């Protein structure tokens, strides 16, 4: 099901202890005996459990559920890595799950529905039918790998149409969309691991279906990346989002209302 509920607090996700715990969790099977989540510090705090909850939603399918030691249920939803229950995540699965998690970050704590699209079977759906057709505003593309130990774990770029959509809703919207995007993805966390790369048209290359291969290079990624080939890192595990027009300001509430 390609509709998610955006509401993961950046302060929870980017907390160093939670980052370290998530990285370790991806190196082995997610669950042990009787479908209980393997021991992890994420289970010890409310913020950690929130990170685990969103991670399980992204990784496991809607038919899967795993349990905490207290019997708490963690439900799957998207299914980017359903086999994580029996083995470690592959590098590609790490990237898909990471892209999904990044899309669910919201610095305001608002819960906003987002339609996710990309070149993965988990995102297949009749997007021209209800309720998918309600999502008319092209938002952002996320990609990266939160399971690797690095300063920058993720990347974000915005759809060129987003600027016009925001300015038409509120004249108080800042001209610098990087500030809005970083507020959504980072909140007020100084150790945020997202790099904002500007317009996706300058950072990603689209195929005929609109699916994107993106580069961790601002401005020149889409130009130099295809020319330099394998010598430049690229991400095909990218997820782009669309939102309802009524949910745009709650997602980017730095625009405010006049």
C-alpha positions as a printed Julia matrix, in Angstrom:
258×3 Matrix{Float64}:
  0.0     0.0     0.0
  1.81    3.18   -1.15
  0.12    5.64    1.26
  2.01    6.35    4.47
  1.36    8.56    7.48
  4.17   11.06    7.87
  4.92   11.82   11.52
  8.3    10.44   12.65
 10.05   13.05   14.79
 13.58   13.91   13.59
 14.68   14.25   17.22
 13.89   10.55   17.66
 15.36    9.32   14.4
 18.6    11.34   14.44
 19.36   10.72   18.13
 22.88    9.18   18.09
 21.88    6.21   20.24
 18.95    5.4    17.96
 21.08    5.79   14.83
 23.67    3.37   16.2
 21.0     0.88   17.26
 19.31    0.99   13.85
 22.6     0.42   12.04
 23.29   -2.63   14.19
 19.78   -3.95   13.7
 20.21   -4.11    9.93
 23.23   -6.42   10.14
 21.23   -9.5    11.19
 17.72  -10.93   11.15
 15.13   -8.63   12.72
 13.41  -11.31   14.79
 14.3   -14.41   16.77
 12.16  -17.08   18.34
  8.36  -16.76   18.18
  8.62  -13.64   16.0
  9.99  -11.46   18.79
 12.27   -8.58   17.79
 15.88   -9.31   18.66
 17.26   -7.34   21.64
 17.9    -3.73   20.64
 18.23   -0.44   22.56
 15.43    0.92   20.36
 12.95   -0.99   22.54
 14.1     0.83   25.67
 12.72    4.34   25.0
  9.56    5.8    23.49
 11.63    7.56   20.81
 13.45    4.36   19.96
 10.19    2.43   19.73
  8.84    5.09   17.35
 11.89    4.64   15.11
 11.44    0.86   15.21
  7.73    1.22   14.47
  8.33    3.26   11.29
 11.21    1.02   10.26
  9.05   -2.09   10.53
  6.25   -0.36    8.58
  8.68    0.36    5.76
 10.48   -3.0     5.77
  7.76   -5.6     6.32
  4.57   -6.25    4.37
  1.03   -5.69    5.6
  0.72   -9.43    6.3
  3.62   -9.37    8.76
  3.7    -8.44   12.44
  6.54   -8.75   14.96
  6.53   -8.4    18.74
  8.43   -6.57   21.43
  9.38   -8.35   24.69
  6.28   -6.89   26.35
  4.0    -8.22   23.62
  3.74   -4.88   21.82
  2.97   -5.36   18.14
  4.92   -3.74   15.33
  3.0    -3.94   12.07
  4.45   -4.08    8.57
  2.96   -2.04    5.77
  5.03   -1.37    2.62
  7.2    -4.47    2.28
 10.53   -3.13    1.05
 12.38   -5.91    2.9
  9.97   -8.68    4.0
 12.79  -11.22    4.29
 14.47   -9.19    7.04
 12.73  -11.48    9.53
 15.13  -14.3     8.6
 18.37  -12.61    7.5
 20.27   -9.34    7.4
 19.22   -6.58    5.03
 20.88   -6.49    1.63
 22.44   -3.15    0.56
 19.53   -2.51   -1.81
 16.99   -3.26    0.92
 18.84   -0.91    3.26
 18.44    1.86    0.69
 14.75    1.21    0.05
 13.9     1.08    3.75
 15.98    4.21    4.37
 14.25    6.16    1.59
 10.9     5.17    3.06
 11.91    6.25    6.56
 13.2     9.61    5.33
  9.86   10.27    3.64
  8.1     9.78    6.97
 10.14   12.38    8.86
  8.19   15.42   10.02
  9.79   18.03   12.25
  6.43   19.4    13.39
  5.1    16.06   14.57
  2.1    16.49   12.29
  0.64   13.3    10.83
  0.21   13.9     7.11
 -0.72   11.26    4.54
  1.84   10.9     1.76
  1.62    8.93   -1.46
  4.92    7.19   -2.18
  6.04    6.32   -5.7
  9.09    4.61   -7.12
 10.43    1.66   -9.06
  9.54   -1.07   -6.55
  6.74   -3.62   -6.45
  5.79   -2.37   -2.98
  4.72    0.91   -4.57
  2.56   -0.52   -7.33
 -1.0     0.71   -7.27
 -3.76    2.31   -9.37
 -2.6     5.87   -8.65
 -5.23    7.33  -10.98
 -8.03    5.94   -8.78
 -9.32    7.06   -5.36
 -7.91    7.59   -2.83
 -4.61    7.89   -4.69
 -5.95   10.49   -7.12
 -6.39   12.94   -4.21
 -2.61   13.37   -4.02
 -1.98   16.12   -6.54
  1.02   18.08   -5.2
  4.45   16.78   -6.2
  6.61   17.01   -3.1
 10.11   15.59   -2.7
 12.39   12.65   -3.46
 14.4    10.91   -0.73
 17.26    8.45   -0.97
 20.35    7.26    0.89
 21.29    4.66    3.47
 20.6     5.11    7.19
 22.16    1.74    8.02
 25.72    2.83    7.23
 27.97    4.67    9.68
 28.47    8.07    8.07
 27.97   11.76    8.7
 25.47   12.12    5.85
 23.02    9.24    5.77
 20.44   10.62    3.39
 19.65   12.99    0.57
 16.6    15.01   -0.38
 15.58   17.02   -3.43
 12.33   18.78   -4.24
 10.05   18.78   -7.24
 10.29   22.02   -9.25
  6.52   22.53   -8.88
  6.69   22.69   -5.09
  7.85   26.3    -5.02
  4.83   27.53   -6.92
  2.43   25.39   -4.92
  3.68   26.75   -1.6
  3.81   30.38   -2.67
  0.26   30.17   -3.99
 -0.94   28.96   -0.59
  0.88   31.46    1.6
  2.81   34.66    0.87
  4.72   34.11    4.12
  6.48   31.07    2.66
 10.28   31.59    2.61
 11.91   31.84   -0.77
 14.61   29.4     0.38
 12.92   26.01    0.24
 16.0    24.36    1.7
 15.04   25.85    5.06
 11.55   24.36    4.84
 12.83   20.96    3.73
 15.42   20.8     6.48
 12.8    21.81    9.06
 10.64   18.93    7.88
 13.49   16.4     7.87
 15.66   17.66   10.71
 13.5    19.75   13.0
 15.97   21.45   15.33
 18.39   18.53   15.5
 21.99   19.72   14.89
 23.2    16.2    14.06
 20.71   15.65   11.23
 22.09   13.4     8.51
 20.13   14.76    5.54
 21.81   16.7     2.74
 19.39   18.92    0.83
 20.38   19.01   -2.85
 17.87   21.46   -4.32
 15.79   20.67   -7.37
 15.49   17.01   -8.36
 15.83   17.95  -12.03
 19.44   18.9   -11.3
 20.25   15.88   -9.16
 18.31   12.98  -10.67
 17.75   11.34  -14.06
 14.27   10.08  -14.91
 13.37    7.11  -17.07
 10.26    6.89  -19.27
  8.12    5.83  -16.3
  9.25    8.8   -14.23
 11.37    6.71  -11.87
 14.56    8.43  -10.81
 18.19    7.52  -10.38
 19.7    10.18   -8.15
 23.19   11.28   -7.17
 24.65   12.66   -3.91
 25.95   15.65   -5.84
 24.13   18.99   -5.86
 23.49   20.74   -9.17
 25.8    18.68  -11.38
 24.72   15.17  -10.43
 22.31   14.68  -13.32
 24.86   16.02  -15.81
 28.12   14.45  -14.7
 26.74   11.26  -13.18
 25.68    9.57  -16.45
 28.92   10.67  -18.12
 31.21    9.33  -15.41
 29.26    6.08  -15.01
 30.07    3.61  -12.2
 32.84    5.83  -10.8
 30.14    8.11   -9.34
 27.85    6.78   -6.63
 24.19    6.71   -7.61
 20.93    5.58   -6.04
 18.21    3.82   -7.98
 16.33    3.09   -4.73
 14.63    6.49   -4.65
 11.14    7.33   -3.4
  9.21   10.41   -4.44
  6.18   11.68   -2.57
  2.95   13.45   -3.38
  0.53   15.04   -0.92
 -2.98   16.46   -0.89
 -3.01   20.24   -1.4
 -4.74   20.61    1.98
 -1.81   18.85    3.69
  0.98   20.91    2.17
  1.14   23.6     4.85
  0.94   21.11    7.75
  3.93   19.37    6.21
  5.86   22.6     5.61
  4.37   24.72    8.34
  7.32   27.11    8.31
  5.28   28.94    5.7
  2.67   29.77    8.3
 -0.66   31.32    7.44
 -1.49   34.96    6.74
